[in-house]
Amino acid sequence: LTGQQIAQLRNALLDAYPTHAALREIVREELSENLDAIAGGETLRAVTFSLITWAESTGRTLELIEGAYRHNDANPALREVAAALGVAVAIPTQPPAPNTRPAGGGQPSPAELRRRELQKQYDLLARQYEAASQQLQTTINAADRPLLEEQVASLAARMEAVWAQLSVLDAPTPPAPVTPPAPETVEIAVHLRMEQVYTALCDLFEAEERPLVEVVLANRTDRAQRLCASVEIQHYSTRIDKTKILAPGESATLHLLPALLREQVRPLNVITRATATVTVTDLEAGRELHQEGYPVWLLARNAAPIATRDPATGTWVDLTRYFGAFVTPDAPPVRAFLHNAAERHPKRRLEGYQGDTVSQARAIYEALKEDSGILYVDSTTSFNPDAAARDQRVRLPRESLAERLANCIDGALLFASLLEACTIDAALVISTDHAIVGWQRGRGGERWEYLETTMLATNSFADAREIGARRATLWQQQAAGDPTRFRRWSMRELRERYHITPLE
């Protein structure tokens, strides 16, 4: 067959057998073959083309045409194909149309000329429709689909309009228009939701709130689809899978967040480029529908969770509450330093809420001032989500004790760790460019105390407490117009409500 004849036969088969089930039946009964074994493709159009190719290669094209016609001898498209290819089938004869001249008898009538013109228009539109449909079925760019769907619908409408004009002419009937089959496909859209991955904290995130990727699936076929979406960061995470059964016409959004491999990410001390591979699989057919890699940046283990940009929306998401993971009351160096603080308390013990919390905070302050040797480092720090595109690093409390250096957030993390180790509800108090520490004066009360930790080496506890209270009052006033000016993250709330646990 020529390319044009193959296209004509394919369109006729689609018109006569518009479903997979119908096509399977005639192949089984007329050819004694299994359609799924001899022809493949994602759409019925592709399967039909594959069937014709198989018939050509095996010398069974004539058998296919005869069998298809026997199974549906009332279909005009099949009659037209059979007649054009000289297949011996019983095609009803029709008397010549009243306003046409017999073959070889002079010039064609005006109606015949008009019919030929319309037929050319119809054939051109059919070719354009076929090309547009093929492009729609193969595109993976969700942004292009609305325009392509509109184009396919417009071409189909124009084909029907031309066919309507052809049908009323008193001329030989052109081939019946092929009803454009609905594109059979599963639409897949992948949205990267996290460009920068906080390796120390990623396992604390909830997939529904902070996924790595979002996979949108839409079943545009006429049968249920059992699909599996998965993602993994190559070499740095496990693979997470989610399976969804979609009814015809149904859509679903899956949020995926893989678990990081601790042994792989622990050595990371600089920002590292990696690839998140997303795969969507048709479980019934056992084939991949989509696989693509997306670049991500793995932040160092001591990267501070200031904010992250959501690539899907372009907005910044405030993550300062995850500083609570860097408050580590059970770290051995923190526990060991509590002995120094207890030695400086009048009762020589730290009792939490069974005693006065201010005197215990004073003992901790004096121990840090006299025993730790920690110096304040005036490093640039920004806690404003709108300016958080750069990597901000912090020291864990044990690192501050070991290195004897701390900036404002390092000092707040260390002091909060020591308070929490005494079972006092500590809080990190964060503004746009500074951080202090706070604690609840009494268990379950509303009164909060505040402390400026950057004054450890130079000022008294009373001075640090006064400055901390002033800063907190000012920030609370400014927060009326900008919530980022005052964010008080209670450790008890972070542990119980947000399930943010210490890193060590």
Secondary structure by P-SEA (a helix, b strand, c coil): ccaaaaaaaaaaaaaacccaaaaaaaaaaacccccccccccccaaaaaaaaaaaaaaacaaaaaaaaaaaaccccaaaaaaaaaaccccbbbbbcccccccccccccccaaaaaaaaaaaaaaaaaaaaaaaaaaaaccccccaaaaaaaaaaaaaaaaaaaaaaaaacccccccccccccccbbbbbbbbbccccccccccccccccccccbbbbbbbcccccccccccccccccccbbbbbbbbcccccbbbbbbbbcccccccccccbbbbbbbbbbbccccccccccbbbbbbbcccccccccccccccccccccccccccccccccaaaaaaaaaaaaaccccccccccccaaaaaaaaaaaaaccccbbbbbcccccccccccbbbbbbcaaaaaaaccccaaaaaaaaaaaaaaaccbbbbbbccccccccccccccccbbbbbbccccccccaaaaaaaaaaaaaaaaaacccccccbbbbbaaaaaccccccccc
